[in-house]
């Protein structure tokens, strides 16, 4: 039978491993924000026509969700090879880069 002291080393090792995890994720997020700030992404307020004119046809257009009332306008997503654009009605509300790899922590992969 192990004594309570013999459990201390493995417990301490687990705590240290857990504490180290978020630091790596924070660094990755900071790096992705830096990349996104330099990326040529559609700007908030641009129309669907302006986005299509500047970036071409998206690789995939997802059907609108929401739109049941004034308080829940329809949200549409267009997917491009390196980013996705989110529209409220017909204007950009956000554009985000796609994952750099499957190991990256963040939104679910496209199609998953």
C-alpha positions in Angstrom: 0.0 0.0 0.0 1.3 3.4 -0.9 1.7 6.1 1.7 0.1 9.5 1.1 3.6 11.0 0.5 4.2 8.6 -2.4 1.2 10.1 -4.3 2.7 13.6 -3.9 5.3 13.4 -6.8 2.9 12.1 -9.5 0.3 14.7 -8.4 2.8 17.5 -8.5 4.0 16.4 -12.0 0.4 16.4 -13.3 -0.2 19.9 -11.9 2.9 21.2 -13.5 2.0 19.6 -16.9 -1.5 21.2 -16.7 -0.1 24.6 -15.8 2.3 24.5 -18.8 -0.5 23.8 -21.4 -2.3 27.2 -21.5 1.0 29.0 -22.0 1.5 27.3 -25.3 -2.1 28.0 -26.4 -1.7 31.7 -25.4 1.4 32.0 -27.5 -0.4 30.4 -30.5 -3.3 32.8 -30.1 -1.0 35.8 -30.0 0.8 34.6 -33.1 -2.5 34.0 -35.0 -3.7 37.5 -34.0 -0.5 39.0 -35.4 -0.9 37.1 -38.6 -4.6 38.1 -38.9 -3.8 41.7 -38.3 -1.5 41.7 -41.4 -3.9 39.6 -43.5 -5.9 41.1 -46.3 -9.4 40.2 -45.0 -12.7 41.8 -45.9 -13.5 44.7 -43.6 -16.6 45.1 -41.4 -19.4 46.8 -43.3 -18.4 45.7 -46.8 -21.2 44.3 -48.9 -21.4 40.8 -50.4 -20.9 42.4 -53.8 -17.8 44.2 -52.7 -16.4 41.0 -51.1 -17.1 39.0 -54.3 -15.6 41.7 -56.5 -12.4 41.9 -54.5 -11.8 38.3 -53.5 -13.7 36.4 -56.2 -16.3 33.7 -55.7 -16.1 31.8 -52.4 -15.2 28.1 -52.4 -18.4 27.4 -50.5 -21.5 29.4 -49.5 -23.3 28.3 -46.4 -27.0 28.9 -46.0 -28.2 31.7 -43.7 -29.0 30.8 -40.1 -31.3 32.8 -37.9 -33.4 35.6 -39.4 -36.5 34.7 -37.3 -36.9 38.3 -36.0 -35.4 41.8 -36.0 -33.3 40.7 -33.0 -31.9 37.6 -34.8 -30.9 38.7 -38.3 -29.8 36.1 -40.9 -26.1 35.2 -40.6 -24.4 33.8 -43.7 -20.9 32.4 -44.1 -18.7 32.3 -47.2 -15.6 30.1 -47.1 -12.4 31.0 -49.0 -9.2 28.8 -48.9 -7.5 30.9 -46.2 -10.4 32.6 -44.4 -14.2 32.7 -43.8 -16.4 35.8 -44.0 -19.5 36.2 -41.9 -22.4 38.4 -43.1 -25.3 39.9 -41.2 -28.0 40.3 -43.8 -25.7 41.3 -46.7 -22.8 43.1 -44.9 -19.6 41.8 -43.3 -19.6 41.5 -39.6 -16.4 39.5 -39.3 -13.7 37.7 -41.3 -11.5 35.1 -39.7 -8.5 33.0 -40.8 -8.9 29.3 -41.1 -6.8 27.0 -38.9 -3.2 26.7 -39.7 -3.2 23.0 -38.8 -5.5 20.4 -37.3 -3.6 20.7 -34.1 -4.4 24.4 -33.7 -6.9 25.2 -30.9 -9.8 27.2 -32.2 -13.1 26.9 -34.2 -14.1 23.6 -35.5 -12.6 22.7 -38.9 -14.6 23.6 -42.0 -16.9 20.7 -42.8 -16.4 19.1 -39.3 
